[in-house]
Amino acid sequence: MPVAYIVVESKITDPDQFKKYMAAAPEIVKSFGGEYLVRGGRIDVLEGAWTPPRLTVLRYPSFEAAKAMYDSPAYVAVRKLRAGATAVFNMILVEGVEAPV
């Protein structure tokens, strides 16, 4: 079964409010087998015009696990913590390729 990734583009406008979300989300992510691969950090646009202010990438053991995390009551509650903290918050879920054995 291929892994899955959640990719988030965000622009934080209220860092203090967003820190509340950042403090609470990792525990829920981990409980569904997820892990942070990228959480902010340097960005260098190599091609194209996409210049995300901030990028987060998470890996999950499956598409279903990532979707279950997103739809879980715990994460629905935590999402409310970032309300009003961002000018941009785009999130996608994408299935990865199945690695050869």
Summary of the structure (lengths in Angstrom):
residues: 101
radius of gyration: 14.1
end to end distance: 11.2
largest distance: 44.7
contacts: 255
relative contact order: 0.36
helix: 36%
strand: 31%
